[in-house]
Amino acid sequence: MSRFRDRTEDFKDAVRHTAISSGYNKSKLAAIMASFIIHKPWQTTPFTKSALKTLESIGALDQFMSKHRKDYVDLHRTTEQEKDSIEQEVTAFIKACKDQIDVLKNSINDEEATSKGWLGIRDTSNADTIAHKHGVVLILSEKLHSVTAQFDQLRAIRFQDAINRATPRRKLKRVVDSNSLDTSKPVNLDLRETNELQPESLRVQQELLDNETRALQVELTSLLDAVQETETKMVEMSALNHLMSTHVLQQAQQIEHLYDQAVEATKNVELGNKELSQAIQRNSSSRTFLLLFLFVLTFSILFLDWYN
């Protein structure tokens, strides 16, 4: 024989008798009994809807990065303009997700502010809900941080490839410049011989063209150095951004830990206040009992003295 028995029907009978005794009509009673069969759908709060939407956005961002990973990293699949457009889309995605997380944080802060009474005493009935919301925001921040860390790695790879491609060009340009300087002397000698036979105007034009060519070479070399320096700085900025996001995540975890400790301290203070109030009550009751005992003892002594 089974040791347990299903008491659902007994519970329904108790609910039916209680509803009838409370004066419910047939329609209300039918609605109550129907609720045991057809349950109402779970109503999601605006915070939950926003959190789920943010989670979907982070998932879409992760899928977008996985889809365009090879297009962004490979040198020959796409052009630099297409890579820049991919980077802009990912940056806009990250900014939108971060804004949504900030909105959730602000809603939690507003809820914490409204949960405090006029004396600044926090309502502990809502503390678990607020702690749960802080945990949700922390999880979303960690997911967004993991996605941004992957994108920082991809961007560092792209910039490193750009630096590697720019370095051989710079060396080749310097070799070409040195060769042009070495061959400039015999060319100038030939030009001197021909210039004796050519008009003066052609010689002046040739010199102007040579000067412009050298100026363009110097300008292109300086531009190449500036581009290489800019790419190096961009790689350093990407590394610093990744480091800063890591520290921000660690700070968020520390804040969550401090919040848990604050909630626990609040509970301990409440328990201490209860113990103090109970101690005060026990002290007052013991004082009353002592006074009553002394009064009865005094009265008994006086009665015995009078009786003797």
Wavefront OBJ file of the C-alpha trace (Angstrom):
o trace
v 0.000 0.000 0.000
v 1.231 3.446 -0.825
v 2.196 5.638 2.103
v 1.140 8.844 0.284
v -2.253 9.885 -0.990
v -3.262 12.584 -3.441
v -5.104 15.316 -1.510
v -5.890 17.514 -4.521
v -9.614 16.758 -4.442
v -9.721 17.481 -0.710
v -8.044 20.817 -1.370
v -10.592 21.632 -4.093
v -13.465 20.741 -1.755
v -11.988 22.965 0.957
v -11.659 25.841 -1.514
v -15.244 25.312 -2.703
v -16.647 25.321 0.850
v -14.618 28.391 1.775
v -15.803 30.265 -1.326
v -19.421 29.372 -0.631
v -19.108 30.415 2.987
v -17.536 33.704 1.872
v -20.582 34.487 -0.267
v -19.137 33.899 -3.742
v -21.704 33.458 -6.522
v -21.678 30.667 -9.089
v -19.686 32.605 -11.708
v -16.866 33.444 -9.282
v -16.872 29.908 -7.947
v -16.669 28.509 -11.495
v -13.757 30.847 -12.277
v -11.902 29.718 -9.168
v -12.427 26.042 -9.943
v -11.411 26.572 -13.577
v -8.126 28.109 -12.440
v -7.089 24.686 -11.134
v -7.369 23.285 -14.676
v -6.364 26.210 -16.927
v -3.540 28.158 -15.377
v -3.062 31.802 -16.185
v -0.003 32.647 -18.285
v 2.973 33.962 -16.399
v 3.111 37.727 -16.671
v 6.586 39.051 -17.369
v 7.652 42.354 -15.884
v 9.074 45.220 -18.010
v 12.503 44.548 -16.489
v 12.380 40.914 -17.606
v 11.282 41.914 -21.102
v 14.136 44.417 -21.384
v 16.645 41.882 -20.055
v 15.501 39.242 -22.554
v 15.679 41.802 -25.371
v 19.218 42.739 -24.336
v 20.202 39.062 -24.229
v 18.810 38.576 -27.745
v 20.781 41.600 -28.957
v 24.015 40.211 -27.487
v 23.295 36.847 -29.117
v 22.661 38.560 -32.477
v 25.951 40.449 -32.085
v 27.806 37.201 -31.401
v 26.241 35.576 -34.476
v 27.121 38.597 -36.621
v 30.751 38.456 -35.503
v 30.950 34.701 -36.135
v 29.482 35.197 -39.615
v 31.856 37.997 -40.631
v 34.939 36.801 -38.754
v 36.798 35.586 -41.860
v 35.692 38.608 -43.879
v 37.147 40.933 -41.249
v 40.434 39.102 -40.603
v 41.338 37.697 -44.041
v 43.389 40.023 -46.219
v 41.971 39.040 -49.612
v 38.265 38.356 -48.926
v 37.084 41.951 -48.491
v 38.335 45.480 -48.996
v 39.311 47.937 -46.282
v 36.056 49.865 -46.753
v 34.002 46.723 -46.156
v 36.064 45.930 -43.058
v 35.476 49.460 -41.787
v 31.717 49.059 -42.319
v 31.762 45.755 -40.389
v 33.644 47.458 -37.552
v 31.151 50.333 -37.490
v 28.192 47.926 -37.321
v 29.770 45.956 -34.471
v 30.570 49.183 -32.597
v 26.979 50.386 -33.002
v 25.737 46.976 -31.778
v 27.955 47.131 -28.695
v 26.875 50.692 -27.920
v 23.186 49.757 -28.200
v 23.625 46.758 -25.865
v 25.562 48.880 -23.376
v 22.808 51.520 -23.424
v 20.193 48.832 -22.727
v 22.230 47.534 -19.775
v 22.567 51.107 -18.456
v 18.770 51.490 -18.670
v 18.352 48.326 -16.603
v 20.857 49.609 -14.022
v 19.022 52.934 -13.776
v 15.691 51.147 -13.269
v 17.234 49.121 -10.415
v 18.632 52.282 -8.825
v 15.222 53.967 -9.078
v 13.570 50.940 -7.498
v 16.100 50.993 -4.652
v 15.444 54.691 -4.108
v 11.666 54.197 -3.993
v 11.948 51.191 -1.662
v 13.418 53.398 1.087
v 11.046 54.985 3.555
v 10.938 58.580 4.668
v 13.547 57.852 7.362
v 15.903 56.187 4.897
v 15.045 52.686 6.170
v 15.053 50.140 3.341
v 12.090 47.835 2.836
v 13.554 44.332 3.132
v 10.562 42.668 1.462
v 11.904 43.758 -1.936
v 15.616 43.156 -1.221
v 15.704 39.691 -2.809
v 14.094 40.977 -6.012
v 16.593 43.826 -6.269
v 19.494 41.438 -5.645
v 18.155 39.138 -8.370
v 17.980 42.057 -10.806
v 21.558 43.021 -9.965
v 22.589 39.455 -10.774
v 20.771 39.609 -14.127
v 22.561 42.855 -15.033
v 25.902 41.344 -14.007
v 25.339 38.295 -16.225
v 24.426 40.509 -19.197
v 27.536 42.633 -18.596
v 29.734 39.518 -18.537
v 28.230 38.235 -21.802
v 28.732 41.618 -23.494
v 32.282 41.766 -22.158
v 33.101 38.349 -23.632
v 31.789 39.427 -27.042
v 33.694 42.722 -26.976
v 36.867 40.881 -25.959
v 36.551 38.684 -29.062
v 36.081 41.764 -31.238
v 39.132 43.438 -29.661
v 41.198 40.381 -30.560
v 39.981 40.496 -34.164
v 40.731 44.216 -34.402
v 44.224 43.682 -32.973
v 44.852 41.001 -35.610
v 43.713 43.360 -38.370
v 45.922 46.222 -37.188
v 48.891 43.904 -36.780
v 48.447 42.713 -40.369
v 48.291 46.331 -41.506
v 51.570 47.068 -39.686
v 53.203 43.995 -41.201
v 52.119 45.086 -44.673
v 53.295 48.659 -44.137
v 56.788 47.757 -42.885
v 58.078 46.066 -46.103
v 56.704 48.964 -48.172
v 58.619 51.396 -46.063
v 61.836 49.433 -46.485
v 61.255 49.124 -50.245
v 60.615 52.853 -50.510
v 63.883 53.637 -48.765
v 65.772 51.328 -51.145
v 64.160 53.015 -54.144
v 65.071 56.449 -52.761
v 68.702 55.404 -52.265
v 68.873 54.003 -55.799
v 67.373 57.164 -57.211
v 69.991 59.237 -55.373
v 72.784 56.986 -56.667
v 71.615 57.218 -60.278
v 70.884 60.928 -60.107
v 74.530 61.865 -60.746
v 74.996 60.142 -64.138
v 71.548 61.272 -65.177
v 72.477 64.829 -64.319
v 75.705 64.459 -66.331
v 73.755 63.253 -69.342
v 71.319 66.077 -68.896
v 74.174 68.548 -68.823
v 75.439 67.258 -72.125
v 72.013 67.367 -73.693
v 71.105 70.658 -72.086
v 74.000 72.303 -73.897
v 72.248 71.427 -77.087
v 68.655 72.032 -75.894
v 67.040 75.349 -75.133
v 67.199 76.897 -71.674
v 63.468 76.453 -71.070
v 63.586 72.662 -71.319
v 66.375 72.529 -68.755
v 64.382 74.618 -66.296
v 61.277 72.460 -66.750
v 63.291 69.285 -66.184
v 64.732 70.660 -62.963
v 61.255 71.636 -61.749
v 59.951 68.143 -62.485
v 62.857 66.566 -60.609
v 62.274 68.808 -57.602
v 58.554 68.000 -57.545
v 59.280 64.272 -57.779
v 61.681 64.426 -54.842
v 59.200 66.491 -52.825
v 56.466 63.941 -53.525
v 58.776 61.114 -52.476
v 59.573 62.866 -49.198
v 55.892 63.597 -48.586
v 54.847 60.004 -49.285
v 57.574 58.728 -46.955
v 56.390 61.031 -44.169
v 52.776 59.990 -44.767
v 53.765 56.328 -44.592
v 55.557 56.937 -41.276
v 52.520 58.764 -39.920
v 50.191 55.929 -40.995
v 52.417 53.330 -39.363
v 52.573 55.354 -36.158
v 48.778 55.775 -36.182
v 48.257 52.030 -36.672
v 50.606 51.292 -33.780
v 48.684 53.716 -31.562
v 45.391 52.102 -32.588
v 46.688 48.683 -31.536
v 47.785 50.129 -28.202
v 44.385 51.807 -27.745
v 42.628 48.514 -28.478
v 44.735 46.749 -25.857
v 44.026 49.508 -23.339
v 40.316 49.316 -24.120
v 40.331 45.585 -23.498
v 42.216 46.094 -20.232
v 39.790 48.802 -19.119
v 36.750 46.635 -19.883
v 38.326 43.827 -17.850
v 38.816 46.154 -14.870
v 35.237 47.438 -15.229
v 33.943 43.874 -15.090
v 36.037 43.151 -12.002
v 34.692 46.328 -10.410
v 31.129 45.210 -11.175
v 31.798 41.889 -9.460
v 33.221 43.706 -6.438
v 30.168 45.971 -6.311
v 27.902 42.914 -6.427
v 29.874 41.342 -3.563
v 29.617 44.555 -1.541
v 25.887 44.685 -2.202
v 25.458 41.124 -0.918
v 27.424 42.023 2.186
v 25.272 45.136 2.676
v 22.075 43.062 2.405
v 23.446 40.567 4.913
v 24.492 43.383 7.255
v 20.994 44.875 7.013
v 19.474 41.545 7.974
v 21.882 41.233 10.908
v 20.971 44.750 12.072
v 17.275 43.863 11.920
v 17.874 40.705 13.916
v 19.881 42.733 16.440
v 17.046 45.252 16.758
v 14.593 42.418 17.385
v 16.862 40.929 20.033
v 17.233 44.336 21.687
v 13.479 44.880 21.738
v 12.967 41.407 23.245
v 15.665 42.115 25.838
v 13.965 45.398 26.748
v 10.645 43.605 27.123
v 12.213 40.903 29.296
v 13.918 43.554 31.417
v 10.689 45.459 31.953
v 8.784 42.279 32.806
v 11.472 41.139 35.239
v 11.458 44.581 36.852
v 7.684 44.441 37.253
v 7.915 40.964 38.733
v 10.611 42.091 41.202
v 8.532 45.069 42.349
v 5.490 42.858 42.757
v 7.518 40.327 44.712
v 8.906 43.015 47.060
v 5.432 44.442 47.566
v 3.943 41.024 48.432
v 6.880 40.243 50.725
v 6.518 43.559 52.554
v 2.795 43.089 52.928
v 3.325 39.535 54.240
v 5.827 40.722 56.850
v 3.480 43.469 58.033
v 0.587 41.012 58.211
v 2.630 38.519 60.229
v 3.806 41.268 62.591
v 0.245 42.451 63.090
v -0.970 38.896 63.596
v 1.646 38.176 66.260
l 1 2 3 4 5 6 7 8 9 10 11 12 13 14 15 16 17 18 19 20 21 22 23 24 25 26 27 28 29 30 31 32 33 34 35 36 37 38 39 40 41 42 43 44 45 46 47 48 49 50 51 52 53 54 55 56 57 58 59 60 61 62 63 64 65 66 67 68 69 70 71 72 73 74 75 76 77 78 79 80 81 82 83 84 85 86 87 88 89 90 91 92 93 94 95 96 97 98 99 100 101 102 103 104 105 106 107 108 109 110 111 112 113 114 115 116 117 118 119 120 121 122 123 124 125 126 127 128 129 130 131 132 133 134 135 136 137 138 139 140 141 142 143 144 145 146 147 148 149 150 151 152 153 154 155 156 157 158 159 160 161 162 163 164 165 166 167 168 169 170 171 172 173 174 175 176 177 178 179 180 181 182 183 184 185 186 187 188 189 190 191 192 193 194 195 196 197 198 199 200 201 202 203 204 205 206 207 208 209 210 211 212 213 214 215 216 217 218 219 220 221 222 223 224 225 226 227 228 229 230 231 232 233 234 235 236 237 238 239 240 241 242 243 244 245 246 247 248 249 250 251 252 253 254 255 256 257 258 259 260 261 262 263 264 265 266 267 268 269 270 271 272 273 274 275 276 277 278 279 280 281 282 283 284 285 286 287 288 289 290 291 292 293 294 295 296 297 298 299 300 301 302 303 304 305 306 307 308
